[in-house]
C-alpha cells in the first residue's frame, strides 16, 4: 500500500490529470466521465458484509442464469449511495439512497422510466452532477419515461424533483402516453463538466416530437438538445445508439465518444463529437482486426468507451465472423482523433476497460503511463478451454495472441479465477468460473483491483504480488450478467451479486 505522501509524489509525475487526481466519489458508469474506473480512496479490507439491499425485486432468471445488467451505484463525497431498484419482472424502477456506511435509508424517489427492448435487460444508471453540485449536497440525475431526465438533491431526505424533456416539456405534456411508449433512454447517464447530462435514446415509433434515435443532452439550466445517430455516423443505415453504451467525455470537457450501429450484431462506428453543438470531429468504422470485416455490435453488451490519460480511446466489439475469436471479441484502440487504429486487446466485447496507472505494477519496465485492466475470459466454448482470467494489458507493447494468432496488446499481469467450473470440467478438467464484472474498481492506494466472479465471490487482486490476497463469498454463485463494483467515500466496497447490492468492509 502507498502512504498518502508517497502517493501524492507519484501522482505529481504520473501524467494523471487533475480531474482524475480529484476523483474521490463514484459519479456514474466506471466512476467518472472518462470511464477510468480509478479510485483514490483506499478501500477497506474485504472481511465481512456490512449491509445489503436488493436492486431487483423480481429478478429475471433463465435456468441458472440471471439475464439482467444492473446499473452502477453512485456515491457522493458525503457517503450517500444511490442505486436504481427494479420493481417488476421486466420494468419499473425506484431510485433509493442509503448511508453507505450502515445502509440506513435516506430517501426514495419514484420514476416512470421503462427499459428499451432487449434480450438481456439493460442497465439503468443515474449520475452525480458536477457544476451544479457542491461537495456537501450534490445533485443526482436519473432516467424518467419518454426520454426525460429527473433531478434532485442527493443528500436531502425531502427534495423537489424536477423532470425535463430534452425535446421540450410542452411536447411531452401534450403527448405523454405517445412519448413514453416510443422514446426510451438506452444508455447510462453521463455528467458533463458544465453541469449538463448526456445520454443515448432509442425511438420505437412515430412520436409527437419527430425524433429519431440519437444522443441528447439536458443543460445545467434545464435546456435540452439532441442529434440523431444517423447524423453522427454520416450513414442513414447506422442510425442507433448502442444500448448500454455510456457516452465518455474528454478530460477537457469539450467532446464525447459513443458507439452507433445499424442494429443488433450489425456494423457500427465509434464517433467523436463536440459536446456543445454535436459537430462530428472524428468517426471510425469498427472492424475485426483479424479479418478486416465489420465488427459485430451486440446491442445487449455493456461495452462503453474508456479514455486514457493520453487521450487514446478504447472500445469493445464482437468478432466477425462469429465466433472465430472464441466469443471474446476485441478491445479496439484508437488515437484521440480516431484516425489511427492501434494494437487491439484480445478480449473486449462486454466490458469497459479500467485504467491502471503503471506505477501500480512495481516490475513494469515499459513506457506507457497507464495500463488497462480487462476481463480476459477464455470460455469453454468456441474452441476455448474455460481458462477464465483477469488481465492487465500494455497499450504500447504487443505480442502474438496464442489463440487467435493476432498481434494484440501485451499481457503484463494475468490471473485465473480460482473456482472450478463444474459445467465444463468433464471436457476441460482445468476450467474455472467466468468473471462477471463490467466496470471494475482500480484502487490506486492499495495497488489492487476489486472484482466479482460468477462464483459469487468478491476479490481483491493485489497487482504488486499478482495474488488474490482478500476474498469474500457474497452468494453461492450463478451465471449472471456483468455487474459493477464501486468504492464509497469511507472505503466501503460495493458489489452486486445475484440481484443484491452488498456493502463490504473490515
ABEGO torsion letter per residue (X at the ends): XBBAAAAAAAAAAAGBBAAAAABABBAEBGGBAAGAGBBABBBBBBABBABBBBABABBBBBEABBBBBBBBBBBBAAGBBBBBBBABAABEBBBBBBBAAAGBBABBBBBABBBBBBABBBBBBBBBBBAABBAABBBBBBBBBGGBBBBBBAABABBBBBBBBAAEAAAAAAAAAAAAAABBBABBBBBBAAGBBBBBBBBABBBAAGBBBBBBBBBAAGBBBBBBAAAAAGBAABABBBBGBBBBBBAAGABBBBBBBAEBGBBBBBBBBBAAAGBBABBBBBBBAAAGBBBBBBAABABBBBBBAAGBBBBBBBBOBOBAAGGAEBBBBBBAAGABBBBBBABGABBBBBBBBAAABAABABABABBBBBBABBBABGGBAGBBBBBBBBAABBBBBAAAGBBBBBBABBBBBABBBAAAAAABAABBBBBABABBBBBAAAGBBBBBBAAGBBBBBBAAAGBBABBBBABAEBBBBBBBBBBBAAGBBBBBBGGBBBBBBX
